[in-house]
Amino acid sequence: MSRKERRTCRLMARGEIRKRLGLTDRETGALISSEGFPDPCDVLSLGRIWNTADVEAWIREHRPDKIRASS
């Protein structure tokens, strides 16, 4: 991955997904473990991380009420 690619890489951890969707921690845990939710792109010491584009695509398909104007 080049430096330019790293600068444009957008990632989300569980907390960002929770805030993005307005869920409780328990609801977020159930969601990210559910079939059909994107697989994490990596696992770090802080936990799993997801590519933001994958999560936003899932939101557009499964939670259209949560689509942002800029998404």
C-alpha positions as CSV (number, residue, x, y, z in Angstrom):
1,M,0.0,0.0,0.0
2,S,1.5,3.3,-1.0
3,R,1.6,6.4,1.3
4,K,-1.2,8.0,-0.8
5,E,-3.4,5.0,-0.4
6,R,-2.8,5.0,3.4
7,R,-3.9,8.6,3.7
8,T,-7.2,7.9,1.9
9,C,-7.9,4.6,3.7
10,R,-11.0,5.0,5.9
11,L,-11.6,2.5,8.7
12,M,-14.2,2.0,11.4
13,A,-14.0,0.1,14.7
14,R,-17.0,-1.1,16.7
15,G,-17.4,2.3,18.4
16,E,-17.6,4.2,15.1
17,I,-20.2,1.7,13.8
18,R,-22.2,2.1,17.0
19,K,-22.2,5.9,16.8
20,R,-22.9,5.9,13.0
21,L,-26.0,3.8,13.4
22,G,-27.1,5.1,16.8
23,L,-27.1,1.6,18.4
24,T,-26.4,0.4,21.9
25,D,-23.2,-1.6,22.5
26,R,-25.2,-4.8,22.8
27,E,-27.1,-4.0,19.5
28,T,-23.7,-3.3,17.8
29,G,-22.3,-6.6,19.0
30,A,-25.2,-8.5,17.6
31,L,-25.1,-6.6,14.3
32,I,-21.3,-7.0,13.6
33,S,-21.7,-10.8,14.4
34,S,-24.7,-11.3,12.2
35,E,-24.6,-13.1,8.9
36,G,-24.4,-10.6,6.0
37,F,-22.6,-7.9,7.9
38,P,-19.2,-7.2,6.2
39,D,-16.2,-9.1,7.4
40,P,-13.7,-7.0,9.2
41,C,-10.6,-6.1,7.1
42,D,-8.3,-6.8,10.1
43,V,-8.1,-7.5,13.8
44,L,-5.9,-5.2,15.9
45,S,-5.3,-5.1,19.7
46,L,-8.3,-2.8,20.0
47,G,-10.5,-5.3,18.2
48,R,-11.9,-5.8,14.7
49,I,-11.8,-3.0,12.1
50,W,-13.9,-2.6,9.0
51,N,-13.4,-0.7,5.8
52,T,-15.7,2.3,6.0
53,A,-16.8,1.8,2.3
54,D,-17.9,-1.8,3.1
55,V,-20.0,-0.6,6.1
56,E,-21.5,2.3,4.2
57,A,-22.5,-0.1,1.4
58,W,-24.1,-2.4,3.9
59,I,-26.0,0.5,5.4
60,R,-27.3,1.6,2.0
61,E,-28.6,-1.9,1.4
62,H,-29.9,-2.9,4.8
63,R,-30.5,0.4,6.7
64,P,-31.6,3.0,4.1
65,D,-33.1,5.1,6.9
66,K,-29.5,5.8,8.1
67,I,-28.0,7.0,4.7
68,R,-26.2,10.3,5.0
69,A,-26.5,12.9,2.2
70,S,-22.7,12.6,1.7
71,S,-22.6,8.8,1.5
